């Protein structure tokens, strides 16, 4: 009687190897879902901190805080998903903007994400300076995209409805001016530059030695 626990060499029935597992496109989409879920979660945590503190002006500079504190996550996403990461992120934020009635957000953010990804592909997806430049451009335009609805839709029913649900948001609307909008975009750019420098140090010190990139 043959021993069922006896070890036998594995002999395939066919010499033809069949590829298995997920393709690169599918794995990129999975990674994009993970990264964007993390970005959205951290973004809402930052907004919640502003709300609890009752600091309206800080919340208007919310995108600048994101550009500073979430730069490492964004840049890691670009490294792991070259050529499409910022486009997907713009689509995520654009969809969320549309769900709230802010149609300007996808119209501004999506072209910026596509342009940034093309710039990174054209000038070197393995060049960290190119990646940081693409991120800084995209993050700055995203700040403008987030501020435009508040600036252009002050009297709209959409903002009025949102303000009734979120009193803290209503306080933001009352303080919107063109100089403040321009300052927000400028500060967001500086925050993106500083955030990308911090991200470079963190990635080189922690993520690269660990073999994550």
N, C-alpha and C positions, 0 to 999 in steps of 0.2 A: 504494500500500500504506500503510495507516494506521500512524503512528508509535506503538509501544506505550508510549513514555515521555512522550508528550504529555499535559499536564495538562488534565483536564476537570472542570468543576464537579460536585459531588456533588448529584444530584437524587434524593430519596427516592421510592420507588414509591407510598408512602402518606403522607398528611398526618397520620395518626394516630400519635402518639408512644407508643411502648411502653416502659414503665419497665424498666430493667435493673439488674443489680447486686444486692447483698444488701440486705435490708430493715433497718430500724433495730433490730428485735428480734434478728435474726441477728448484726448487727454488735456489739450489746451483749453477746451471749453470747461472741463471739470475744474482745472486750476483757476480759470477766470471766475467761475462761480464761487470758489472758495475765497479768492482774494477780494472779490467785490462784496461778498457777504461780510467779510471782516471790515472792509472800508466803510460800508454803510452802518454797521454796528458801532464802530468807533466814532463815526461822524455824529450819530445820534447821542452817544454818550457825551461828547463835547457840547452838543446843543443843550442837553439836559443840565450840564454843569452851569452853563450860562443862565438858563432859565431859573434854576434853584437860587443862583446868586442874585437874580434880578438885575443883571447888568445888560441893558439893552444895547449899548454901544459896542460891547464886546461881541454880542451875537451878530451884529451887522458885519463884524470882521471875522465871522465864523470860518469863511473859506481860507483866510490867512492862517488861522490856527490849524486847519487841516493841512495846508501846504507845508507847515512847519513840522507838525507832529506825525503826520501820516506819510511823509515823503518816502520813508524807508519801505513802507508797504507798497506804495505805487511803483517805486523803482524796482523792487524785487519782482513785482508783477510784470513789468516790462521786460526784465531779464529772462524770466521763465516763460513768457508768452511773447516772443519777439514779433513785431509787425502787426499786432492786432489788439494788444492789451488796452491801450488808451481809447481806441474806437469802441471796444466793448464797454469800457467804463462810462464813456460818454452816452452810449445807448442806455445803460442802466439809469444814470442820472436823468437823462432825457425822458425816459418812461415815467420815472417818479415825478418829474416836473409836469408832464402831461396829465398824470393822474390827479394833480392838484389844480389843473387849469392854467399852468404856466407854459404856454406854447412857445415862448421865446427861448426857453432853456435848450431844448433839443436842436432848434435851428441854429443856435450859436455854438453849443458844445460839440455836436456831432462832427461838423466840418473841422473843428479844431483837433478833435481826436484823430480823425483820418489824416489830417495834415501832419500832425506830430508823429504818427506811426510811419508815414511815408518818409519823413525827414530822417527818422532813426534808421529805417531800412536803407536809405540811399547813402547815408554818411557813415554807417557802421553800427550794426546792432550789438557788436562786441566792444564798442568804444564807450567807456563810462561817461566821458564828457559829452558825447553826442546824446546819450540817454538822458543825462541831467538837463541838457539844453531843451530837448523835446518835452521833458516833464515840466520844466519851468514855463515854457510857452503854453502848454495845455492847461496847467494849473491856473495861470493868470487869466486865460480866456474863460475858464470855468468860473472863476470869481466874477467876471463881468456877466456871464450868463446867469448866475444866481442873483446878481443885483439888478439886472434889467427889469424883470417883472415887477419888483418892488418900486422901481423908479417910474416905469411906464404905465403901470396899471393901478395907480393910487386910488382912483375913483371907481374901479371895476367891482362888479358884484362878486367876482372870485375872491379878491382880497378881503372884501367885506365879510363874506361867508367864513373864510379862514380865520379872520380876526375875531369873529364871534366865538369860534371854537377854541382858539388859542389867544387869550388876552395878552400874553407875552409878545406874540407876533404882532398884535395890534400896536404895541408900543414901538416896534421897529418901523412900522409904516409912517408913524407921526414924525420920525426924525430923518426921513429920506430927503436928501438934497443932491444936486449934481456935484458940488465940491466933495461931499462925503462919499459919493459913488466913485469919483476919480481917486480919492484917497484910498478907498477900499481896494481898488484894483492895483494901485501902486504898492501898497503894503503887502498885498497878496503875492506880488511878484518878488519882493524882497524876502518874504517868508519862504517862498518856494526855493529861492537860491540858497538861503541858509539851511533849509531842510534837506536839500540835495547834498550839501557839503557834509552835514551830519550823517546822512544816509550812507555816503561813500565811506566814512570812517567806520560806521557800524558794520557795514557789509564786509569790508576788508578785514576787520578785526574779529568778527564773530561768524558770519555766514560763509565766507570763502574758506577759512581754515576747516570749518565743519563739513565741507564738501557739498553744501546745499546749492551752490551755483558753480 
